[in-house]
Amino acid sequence: MNFWEYLESRHQQLLTDTYQHASVVFQCMVVATALGVLIGIVTYRSEWAGNLATTTTATLLTVPALAMIGLLIPIVGLGVAPTVIALTLYGLLPIVRNAIVGLRRVDPALVDAATGIGMSRLSRLVRVELPLAWPPILTGIRVSTQMLMGIAAIAAFASGPGLGNLIFRGIASLGSKNALNQVLAGTLGIVVLALLFDAAYVLIGRLTISRGIRAGA
């Protein structure tokens, strides 16, 4: 059967795999964003702490995905757990780095002005510094999401969810009539999801970043 016939005959399974792929990436990005921004907040005031955070998360990113998941399997088993842990760790670097850079670029005069009107340190962070640092943080989130879309396909190695199962099944059955269709369906599904997520981030940026900040960026 050709590719379109394959899609029609397997559409239910394809939709399930696509949903699982999007779901696991979204959930890992939520956790990675929370952790990454928190690490940025804790470390941006200190040069050595910021460098340590960036270097550590960069080192995690150099570990091959198969190796990372393989190391996690004996600890947490097969399935969703190693996938979530690995993806969360891989998603940290762009968010941590951009959070640190964004917070350090906030104009000190604005922070002093906020202090002068009686804002506490927490209030300054939440109402002044984080909103001004949000554009680079959002850029880091976008980059992380694009990375995780591809890396999540490796989760099939650990019986994880997502479109990687299609790709792995196709590679394992090369020469069969549907092998290429499986690899192509999985690959195109990941590409489409990546584009949809990126479009959503563009919309979020337009809704959450003021025109003044966008113009000055």
Solvent accessible surface area in square Angstrom, and as a share of the most:
residue,aa,sasa,rsa
1,M,99,0.44
2,N,84,0.43
3,F,30,0.12
4,W,186,0.65
5,E,86,0.39
6,Y,2,0.01
7,L,46,0.23
8,E,131,0.59
9,S,63,0.41
10,R,95,0.35
11,H,100,0.45
12,Q,122,0.54
13,Q,88,0.39
14,L,20,0.10
15,L,111,0.55
16,T,54,0.31
17,D,5,0.03
18,T,37,0.21
19,Y,156,0.59
20,Q,68,0.30
21,H,0,0.00
22,A,20,0.16
23,S,27,0.17
24,V,8,0.04
25,V,0,0.00
26,F,118,0.49
27,Q,102,0.45
28,C,0,0.00
29,M,7,0.03
30,V,81,0.46
31,V,69,0.40
32,A,0,0.00
33,T,31,0.18
34,A,63,0.49
35,L,77,0.38
36,G,0,0.00
37,V,27,0.15
38,L,102,0.51
39,I,53,0.27
40,G,0,0.00
41,I,42,0.22
42,V,108,0.62
43,T,16,0.09
44,Y,17,0.07
45,R,128,0.47
46,S,34,0.22
47,E,115,0.52
48,W,182,0.64
49,A,15,0.12
50,G,2,0.02
51,N,79,0.40
52,L,105,0.52
53,A,12,0.10
54,T,38,0.22
55,T,83,0.48
56,T,69,0.40
57,T,6,0.04
58,A,34,0.26
59,T,77,0.45
60,L,46,0.23
61,L,54,0.27
62,T,103,0.60
63,V,45,0.26
64,P,90,0.57
65,A,20,0.16
66,L,88,0.44
67,A,43,0.33
68,M,16,0.07
69,I,5,0.02
70,G,29,0.28
71,L,119,0.59
72,L,22,0.11
73,I,41,0.21
74,P,112,0.70
75,I,134,0.68
76,V,58,0.33
77,G,29,0.28
78,L,111,0.55
79,G,16,0.15
80,V,85,0.49
81,A,43,0.33
82,P,0,0.00
83,T,1,0.01
84,V,45,0.26
85,I,63,0.32
86,A,1,0.01
87,L,4,0.02
88,T,10,0.06
89,L,50,0.25
90,Y,4,0.02
91,G,0,0.00
92,L,10,0.05
93,L,15,0.08
94,P,4,0.03
95,I,0,0.00
96,V,0,0.00
97,R,106,0.39
98,N,26,0.13
99,A,0,0.00
100,I,6,0.03
101,V,53,0.31
102,G,3,0.03
103,L,4,0.02
104,R,94,0.34
105,R,188,0.69
106,V,13,0.07
107,D,70,0.37
108,P,95,0.60
109,A,62,0.48
110,L,84,0.42
111,V,29,0.17
112,D,95,0.49
113,A,58,0.45
114,A,5,0.04
115,T,68,0.40
116,G,68,0.65
117,I,135,0.69
118,G,67,0.64
119,M,36,0.16
120,S,64,0.41
121,R,143,0.52
122,L,125,0.62
123,S,34,0.22
124,R,36,0.13
125,L,24,0.12
126,V,81,0.46
127,R,165,0.60
128,V,23,0.13
129,E,6,0.02
130,L,42,0.21
131,P,58,0.36
132,L,59,0.29
133,A,0,0.00
134,W,65,0.23
135,P,21,0.13
136,P,35,0.22
137,I,3,0.01
138,L,11,0.05
139,T,69,0.40
140,G,1,0.01
141,I,11,0.06
142,R,79,0.29
143,V,67,0.38
144,S,0,0.00
145,T,0,0.00
146,Q,69,0.31
147,M,55,0.24
148,L,0,0.00
149,M,2,0.01
150,G,39,0.38
151,I,36,0.18
152,A,1,0.01
153,A,11,0.09
154,I,45,0.23
155,A,1,0.00
156,A,16,0.12
157,F,99,0.41
158,A,0,0.00
159,S,75,0.48
160,G,4,0.03
161,P,23,0.14
162,G,0,0.00
163,L,2,0.01
164,G,1,0.01
165,N,32,0.17
166,L,3,0.02
167,I,26,0.13
168,F,72,0.30
169,R,106,0.39
170,G,0,0.00
171,I,98,0.50
172,A,91,0.70
173,S,42,0.27
174,L,128,0.64
175,G,82,0.79
176,S,59,0.38
177,K,157,0.67
178,N,16,0.08
179,A,3,0.02
180,L,132,0.66
181,N,12,0.06
182,Q,29,0.13
183,V,36,0.21
184,L,68,0.34
185,A,7,0.06
186,G,0,0.00
187,T,59,0.35
188,L,79,0.40
189,G,17,0.16
190,I,20,0.10
191,V,73,0.42
192,V,81,0.46
193,L,13,0.06
194,A,14,0.11
195,L,117,0.58
196,L,109,0.54
197,F,33,0.14
198,D,35,0.18
199,A,60,0.47
200,A,48,0.37
201,Y,24,0.09
202,V,60,0.34
203,L,103,0.51
204,I,67,0.34
205,G,8,0.07
206,R,159,0.58
207,L,137,0.68
208,T,80,0.46
209,I,19,0.10
210,S,63,0.41
211,R,199,0.72
212,G,57,0.55
213,I,46,0.23
214,R,90,0.33
215,A,90,0.70
216,G,70,0.67
217,A,108,0.84
